[in-house]
Amino acid sequence: MRRRKSSLISYIEKRFYQYEKIKKAVWEARNDSGVGRTGGNSTGHAFVSDPTANVAVKEVMPIKTVTIKIGKYDTETVKQPEKWLQVIEATYNHYSGGIVIDLLKHRYSNEPYQQTCMDLHISSSTYYQMITEAQQYAIACACQVGLIKIF
């Protein structure tokens, strides 16, 4: 009997599927040129523009949200995108050097599980056991960085 996925696992899996889009959006947000203020106003106060300081502050400040395209006409706002990247990359790093990393890459590139099973020479039950283990690890990582709370 097949169990229904919890909404938490579905939410985390959605972020794995969106990994490349989130990564690209974060890169674009980090490399977007910041515009410094120069000049003054009628009170004679001059604004100082320090491009080096602006870049430094921008590099250390976390990006609050990014917007990614999820369909032809739809977009989605991802809160704390750098933390999501950290969770996904930590999961991939944890399983690097083994078959699970290949399985995850195949799964989140939308390859049918039957094809993945044939390519990796595993059964479907092994496939789903490995996926479940990786999902549980990702949940633990998401808890660790504060993206989700248990209670």
Protein Blocks (a to p, Z undefined) as FASTA:
>chain_A
ZZdddfklmmmmmmmmmmmmmmmmmmmmmmpccdddedddfkopacdddfklmmmmmmmp
ccfbdcddfbfkbccddehkllmmmmmmmmmmmmgoiaklmmmmmmmnopafklmmmmno
pafklmmmmmmmmmmmmmmmmmmnopacfZZ
